[in-house]
Each structure stands twice: as structure tokens, then as C-alpha cells.
Amino acid sequence: MMKMTEGKFKTKVSAKGQVVIPKELREKYRYGMGDELTLTPLDENKILLEKTPRLSELFGFLGNAEASRILIKNRDEEASVEVERKTELKRT
């Protein structure tokens, strides 16, 4: 069990190089299984941990349905360009 002292939590690095985020912090900041996290070294003793937002969170201002439509449209356009590129390569 990890103890909090002076607003800080202590944990250890496992043999596999893994670090457990204490349950209290996971719940408070809504870190869940499968969430992508970004680690940024600040100096030799500090690492900044940030939750990488999902696309749906980035496009939240549009609403989930609108964001999905935009993403699908972009993917369709990219696929179309790729087909055209492959067709052009076959001609040469």
C-alpha cells in the first residue's frame, strides 16, 4: 500500500520497469486501463505525467457525432488519394 506524505505519493519501479499510479490519483484524475500517458523528463529527478486526450475529447466542442463525421470524411479523402497514387504508380 502506498502512503501519502506531504501531498506526495511514494511508489517503486518494478523489475519490469513499471510504476503503479496510486488508486486515489487514478480515480481523482480519471486514469483508466488503456489510457495513453505522456512522460516528459523535466530534470534528472522529475518527470511530468500527462494524460493524452482522446480524439473525442479534442473534438468535444463539435459533439461526438460531428467529430465522427469529420474523421470519417478525412479518412475517406485520404483513402481516395492513396488509391489515386497507387493507380498513377502502376501507369508509370
C-alpha positions in Angstrom: 0.0 0.0 0.0 1.3 3.4 -0.9 1.3 6.1 1.6 0.8 9.8 1.0 3.2 12.2 2.9 3.1 15.9 2.5 0.8 15.7 -0.6 3.2 13.2 -2.3 2.8 9.5 -3.0 5.6 7.0 -2.9 5.9 4.1 -5.2 8.6 1.8 -6.6 9.8 0.8 -10.0 9.1 -2.9 -10.6 11.6 -5.4 -12.1 9.8 -4.8 -15.4 10.3 -1.0 -15.2 6.6 -0.4 -14.3 5.3 2.2 -11.9 1.9 1.9 -10.2 -0.2 5.1 -10.1 -1.9 5.1 -6.7 -5.7 4.3 -6.8 -6.5 7.7 -5.2 -4.7 9.6 -8.1 -6.1 7.3 -10.8 -9.7 8.0 -9.5 -9.1 11.7 -9.0 -7.7 12.3 -12.5 -9.7 9.5 -14.2 -6.8 7.5 -15.4 -8.1 4.2 -16.6 -6.9 1.0 -18.3 -5.8 1.7 -21.8 -5.4 5.5 -21.3 -2.3 6.8 -23.1 0.0 8.8 -20.9 2.9 11.1 -22.0 6.0 11.3 -19.8 8.2 14.4 -20.1 11.5 14.5 -18.3 11.9 17.8 -16.5 15.3 17.1 -15.0 17.1 14.1 -13.6 14.7 13.8 -10.6 11.3 14.9 -12.1 9.0 13.6 -14.8 5.8 15.2 -15.8 2.9 12.8 -16.4 0.1 13.9 -18.7 -3.0 12.0 -19.9 -3.1 12.1 -23.7 -6.5 13.3 -24.7 -8.6 11.1 -26.9 -9.8 12.4 -30.3 -13.3 12.6 -29.0 -12.1 14.9 -26.2 -10.2 17.0 -28.6 -13.3 17.4 -30.8 -15.6 17.7 -27.8 -16.7 21.2 -28.8 -18.2 19.8 -32.0 -20.1 17.0 -30.3 -19.2 13.3 -30.7 -21.4 12.7 -33.8 -20.0 15.7 -35.7 -16.4 14.8 -34.8 -17.0 11.3 -36.1 -18.4 12.6 -39.4 -15.3 14.8 -39.8 -12.9 12.0 -39.0 -14.7 9.6 -41.4 -14.7 12.2 -44.1 -10.9 12.8 -43.6 -10.2 9.1 -43.7 -12.3 8.7 -46.9 -10.4 11.5 -48.6 -7.0 10.0 -47.5 -8.1 6.6 -48.9 -9.1 8.2 -52.2 -5.8 10.0 -52.5 -4.0 6.7 -51.8 -5.9 4.9 -54.5 -5.1 7.6 -57.0 -1.5 7.5 -56.0 -1.3 3.7 -56.5 -3.1 3.9 -59.8 -0.6 6.5 -61.0 2.3 4.5 -59.9 1.0 1.4 -61.9 0.8 3.6 -65.0 4.5 4.5 -64.9 
